[in-house]
Amino acid sequence: MKVVPSVDISGGKAVKRIKGKRDTGLQLGDPVAVASELRKMGYDSIHVVDLDAAEGIGNNWRHVLDIIKVGFLRVTVGGGIRDRERLNSILKESSTIAVMSTLPFTEPEKFREAVRGVEDRVMISVDYCGDHIFVKGWNEGVKASVAIDKLNGFKVRGFIFTYVCNEGTKGGIDERIGGWLKLICGEKGYAGGIASTEDLRRLKEMGFDFAIVGMALYTGAIRGVLNV
């Protein structure tokens, strides 16, 4: 299983938030410099999220493009991708995969139209806690069992599950998610709460193809671990 570092960008800086809350966690500085250092360490894939674009308060597009040029073999890019124009701008480079989260849930037909013909280069991000999936703009989560049936109908490259209960905390992975994987088609990624190489091994045993790491990487707990 591949280990994929994450670089989250807000206000032009790389950050690592705790449970997604602003002004928490780590301030890491220049996002392109952070990405370049990760590449030198041997990581050939990276996960980049434009937090400001995701929250609808600006964007860090220039920094995202500069990271794409660093030379990673694969760059998954998320944050504020809501139409074909932005999708096309991300997919210009052969190394990129677009990650979309809100649109598949809130406007499924618009999502289908946006990704038509490039489904194999699109992944859906699924934020969840317990047995509920959470979507920006919804007051309540939706039962995972209901959502998964709908998600499989999109025929995209795969899915990234983010355990928001523990995101940025190093509080440990969700041991129960393995049961969901049997219901999911396509490539599978996990993020949220990873604290150790043992967590990574458990995710591999569950059947994940890759794990996205942030806080544990930047605080040194699993720094330099490329694969398990």
C-alpha positions as CSV (number, residue, x, y, z in Angstrom):
1,M,0.0,0.0,0.0
2,K,1.3,3.4,-1.0
3,V,1.7,6.2,1.6
4,V,0.7,9.6,0.2
5,P,1.6,12.9,2.0
6,S,-1.0,15.6,2.0
7,V,-0.4,19.3,1.5
8,D,-3.3,21.4,2.5
9,I,-3.2,25.1,1.5
10,S,-4.8,28.1,3.1
11,G,-3.9,31.7,2.6
12,G,-1.0,30.7,0.4
13,K,0.6,28.6,3.2
14,A,0.8,24.9,3.8
15,V,-1.2,24.0,7.0
16,K,-2.3,21.0,8.8
17,R,-5.5,21.6,10.7
18,I,-7.1,19.6,13.5
19,K,-10.6,18.3,12.5
20,G,-10.6,20.9,9.7
21,K,-10.9,23.9,12.0
22,R,-9.1,27.1,11.1
23,D,-6.3,28.4,13.3
24,T,-5.5,24.9,14.7
25,G,-2.7,22.5,14.1
26,L,0.5,23.3,12.2
27,Q,1.7,26.1,10.0
28,L,4.2,24.6,7.6
29,G,5.1,27.5,5.4
30,D,5.6,27.7,1.6
31,P,3.5,24.8,0.1
32,V,5.7,24.4,-2.9
33,A,8.8,24.1,-0.7
34,V,7.1,21.5,1.4
35,A,6.1,19.5,-1.6
36,S,9.6,19.8,-3.1
37,E,11.1,18.4,0.1
38,L,8.7,15.5,0.1
39,R,9.7,14.7,-3.4
40,K,13.3,14.7,-2.4
41,M,12.5,12.3,0.4
42,G,11.3,9.8,-2.2
43,Y,7.5,10.2,-2.2
44,D,6.3,9.9,-5.8
45,S,2.6,10.8,-5.0
46,I,1.1,13.7,-3.2
47,H,-2.4,14.8,-2.2
48,V,-3.1,18.6,-2.5
49,V,-6.2,20.3,-1.1
50,D,-7.0,24.0,-1.6
51,L,-8.9,24.6,1.6
52,D,-9.8,28.2,0.7
53,A,-11.4,27.1,-2.6
54,A,-13.3,24.3,-0.7
55,E,-14.7,26.9,1.7
56,G,-15.5,29.4,-1.0
57,I,-13.3,32.1,0.3
58,G,-10.7,32.5,-2.5
59,N,-8.2,30.0,-3.9
60,N,-4.6,29.0,-3.9
61,W,-4.6,27.8,-7.5
62,R,-1.2,29.2,-8.4
63,H,0.4,27.2,-5.6
64,V,-1.5,24.1,-6.7
65,L,-0.2,24.4,-10.2
66,D,3.4,24.9,-9.0
67,I,3.1,21.7,-6.9
68,I,1.9,19.8,-9.9
69,K,5.1,20.9,-11.7
70,V,7.4,19.6,-8.9
71,G,7.6,16.2,-10.6
72,F,5.4,13.8,-8.7
73,L,4.2,10.8,-10.7
74,R,0.7,11.3,-9.3
75,V,-1.0,14.3,-7.9
76,T,-4.5,14.1,-6.5
77,V,-6.0,17.6,-6.3
78,G,-9.1,18.5,-4.3
79,G,-10.9,21.7,-3.1
80,G,-13.6,23.7,-4.8
81,I,-13.8,21.6,-8.0
82,R,-17.5,22.2,-9.0
83,D,-17.5,22.4,-12.8
84,R,-15.9,21.1,-16.0
85,E,-13.8,24.2,-16.5
86,R,-11.9,23.8,-13.2
87,L,-11.8,20.0,-13.8
88,N,-10.1,20.5,-17.2
89,S,-7.6,22.9,-15.8
90,I,-6.5,20.2,-13.3
91,L,-6.4,17.3,-15.8
92,K,-4.2,19.1,-18.3
93,E,-1.2,17.3,-16.7
94,S,-1.1,13.6,-17.2
95,S,0.0,13.1,-13.5
96,T,-3.2,14.6,-12.0
97,I,-6.4,13.1,-10.6
98,A,-9.2,15.4,-9.5
99,V,-10.9,14.8,-6.2
100,M,-14.5,16.0,-5.8
101,S,-16.6,15.9,-2.7
102,T,-19.7,18.1,-2.5
103,L,-21.2,17.9,-6.1
104,P,-21.7,14.1,-6.3
105,F,-24.0,14.3,-3.3
106,T,-25.8,17.6,-3.8
107,E,-26.1,17.7,-7.6
108,P,-25.5,14.2,-8.9
109,E,-26.6,14.9,-12.5
110,K,-24.4,18.0,-12.7
111,F,-21.5,15.8,-11.4
112,R,-22.1,13.2,-14.1
113,E,-22.1,15.8,-16.8
114,A,-19.0,17.5,-15.4
115,V,-16.9,14.2,-15.4
116,R,-18.3,12.7,-18.6
117,G,-15.4,11.2,-20.5
118,V,-12.9,11.6,-17.7
119,E,-14.4,9.4,-15.0
120,D,-11.1,7.4,-14.8
121,R,-9.3,10.5,-13.6
122,V,-11.8,11.5,-11.0
123,M,-12.1,10.3,-7.4
124,I,-14.9,11.1,-4.9
125,S,-13.9,12.2,-1.4
126,V,-16.2,10.9,1.4
127,D,-16.0,12.6,4.8
128,Y,-17.5,10.5,7.5
129,C,-17.7,9.9,11.2
130,G,-19.3,6.8,12.7
131,D,-21.8,5.4,10.2
132,H,-22.7,8.8,8.7
133,I,-21.3,10.7,5.7
134,F,-21.2,14.4,5.9
135,V,-21.6,16.9,3.1
136,K,-20.9,20.6,3.1
137,G,-24.3,22.5,3.3
138,W,-26.2,19.6,4.8
139,N,-27.3,19.9,8.4
140,E,-27.3,16.2,9.0
141,G,-25.2,13.3,7.7
142,V,-26.6,10.6,5.5
143,K,-26.4,6.9,6.4
144,A,-23.2,5.4,4.8
145,S,-25.1,2.3,3.6
146,V,-27.5,4.5,1.6
147,A,-24.7,6.8,0.2
148,I,-22.4,3.9,-0.9
149,D,-25.1,2.5,-3.2
150,K,-25.4,5.9,-4.9
151,L,-21.6,6.4,-5.1
152,N,-21.0,3.1,-6.9
153,G,-23.3,4.3,-9.6
154,F,-20.9,7.0,-10.7
155,K,-18.3,4.6,-12.1
156,V,-15.4,6.9,-11.2
157,R,-11.8,5.9,-10.5
158,G,-12.4,5.4,-6.8
159,F,-13.0,6.9,-3.4
160,I,-11.1,8.5,-0.6
161,F,-12.6,8.0,2.8
162,T,-11.7,10.7,5.4
163,Y,-12.4,9.9,9.0
164,V,-13.2,13.4,10.2
165,C,-13.7,12.3,13.8
166,N,-9.9,12.0,14.1
167,E,-8.6,14.1,11.2
168,G,-5.4,15.9,12.3
169,T,-5.3,14.3,15.7
170,K,-3.2,11.2,15.3
171,G,-6.0,9.6,17.3
172,G,-6.0,6.3,15.4
173,I,-7.8,5.0,12.4
174,D,-11.4,3.8,12.1
175,E,-11.1,0.0,12.6
176,R,-14.7,-0.5,11.4
177,I,-14.4,0.8,7.9
178,G,-13.1,-2.4,6.5
179,G,-16.6,-3.7,6.3
180,W,-17.5,-0.9,3.9
181,L,-14.7,-1.7,1.5
182,K,-16.4,-4.9,0.3
183,L,-19.2,-2.7,-1.0
184,I,-17.1,-0.2,-2.8
185,C,-15.9,-0.5,-6.4
186,G,-12.6,1.0,-7.7
187,E,-9.5,2.4,-6.0
188,K,-9.7,3.0,-2.3
189,G,-7.9,5.6,-0.2
190,Y,-8.0,6.5,3.5
191,A,-7.2,9.6,5.6
192,G,-7.8,10.7,9.1
193,G,-6.2,9.8,12.5
194,I,-3.2,7.8,11.2
195,A,-0.6,7.8,13.9
196,S,1.8,4.9,13.3
197,T,3.1,2.3,10.9
198,E,0.9,-0.2,12.6
199,D,-2.1,1.9,11.5
200,L,-0.8,1.8,8.0
201,R,-0.4,-2.0,8.1
202,R,-4.0,-2.4,9.4
203,L,-5.3,-0.2,6.5
204,K,-3.4,-2.4,4.0
205,E,-4.9,-5.5,5.6
206,M,-8.4,-4.0,5.2
207,G,-7.8,-3.6,1.5
208,F,-6.9,0.1,1.0
209,D,-4.7,0.9,-2.0
210,F,-3.2,4.0,-0.5
211,A,-3.2,6.0,2.8
212,I,-3.0,9.8,3.0
213,V,-0.9,11.1,5.9
214,G,-0.5,14.5,7.3
215,M,-0.1,15.2,11.0
216,A,1.8,12.0,11.7
217,L,4.2,12.7,8.8
218,Y,4.9,16.3,9.7
219,T,5.4,15.6,13.4
220,G,7.8,12.8,12.6
221,A,5.8,9.8,13.7
222,I,5.9,8.1,10.2
223,R,8.2,10.4,8.3
224,G,10.0,8.7,5.4
225,V,7.6,5.7,5.2
226,L,6.9,5.3,1.5
227,N,5.1,2.0,1.4
228,V,3.9,-0.8,3.7
